[in-house]
Amino acid sequence: MWPDVAYADFARSVGLGGMRIEKPQDVQGAWETALAADRPFVLDFRTDPAVPTIPPHASLDQIEAAALSVLKGDSDRAAMVRQGFKAKVHEMLPGHRNREDRPGT
């Protein structure tokens, strides 16, 4: 488990850039700010531990392997699988703003 540290605050205290991101709607702006920065920049994302991190390019086999791994060991496994599944379905829906980033679209 990572220590509960205000990483963005620490970065700023030593002269770097830093931003804490807590809401999904703030992610794009945070990346834009970080990439435009004139110095190293720390993005401190606060994420929901019940949502598995499955990359957008993951194959169905990779998703299945991740789900099986979670089901074998996590006490909140049903919620994790449900949230991960919902996230992947959302990516595939028509009108998803990052559809052009997916291969074959």
N, C-alpha and C positions, 0 to 999 in steps of 0.2 A: 504494500500500500504506500502510495506517495504521501509525504507529509503535507499537511494543510498549510501551504505557504501562499502568500499573495505575490505570485511570481511577477506579474506586471508591475506592481508597486516596487518590488526589489529592483527590477530592471531599470526603472526610472531613477531610483535612488543612486545608481552607479553610472548614470549618464546615458543609458540606452533608452530606446523607445519601449513602451509597453501599454497593453490594453487588455482588460478583462472582458470576456464575451460570455454572456449568460443566456441570451435569447437567439434562436435560429435566425430571426430577421436581421440580426446585427452582424452576421458572419461576413457577408459580402463587403460591407463597409469597412470592417476590421481588416480584411485582407487587402483592400485597396489602400488603406492607411499604411499598413505595414510595408507593402511593396513600394510605396512612394516615399518611404522614410529615408532620411539621409544618414542613418546609422543602423546598427543591428536592432532588431525589434522583436519583442517577446509577445506572442499572442497566448493569453491564458484562458483557454476554453473551459467552461464549466459544463460538463455533459451529464446526461442521465445514465447512471450505471446500468439501468435496465434495458438500454438500447445497445445492442451489439454493433461494433464498428465493422460494417461490411462494405468494402470498397465498391464504387459504382460499376467497375468492370469485372466483378466477381462472376464466375461461372456458376451454373446451378449445382454442379458437383461441389464447388468450394462452399457455397451457401449451405448445402446439405451437411457437409462435414462440420462446419461451424455449429450448425443447429444441433447435431448429434453430440458434439463435444460439450455444449452448454447443457443439454438434457442429462448428460451423465454426471454433472457435478455441481451446478449452481442451484442454490435453494430457491431462487426466484426465477427458475428456468422457464416456466410457462410464459411469464410476462416478457422475458427477454426474447424468446422466439417469436411471440406475437408482435412485439414492437419492430423487430428486425424484418419480419415478413411484411408488415404494413409499410415500412420504409422502402423496401424493394418494389412493392406493388406501386407505390406512389411515383417512383422514378419512371416506371413504364407507362404511366397513364398519358393519354394525349394531352398536349399543352404543357407538359413539365418543362420548365424553363431551361434545363440543361440537356434536353433531348439531343441536340446537335453534337454533344460531346460523346455520345454513345456510338460505338462502331456500328456501321450499317444503316445509319439514319441520315 
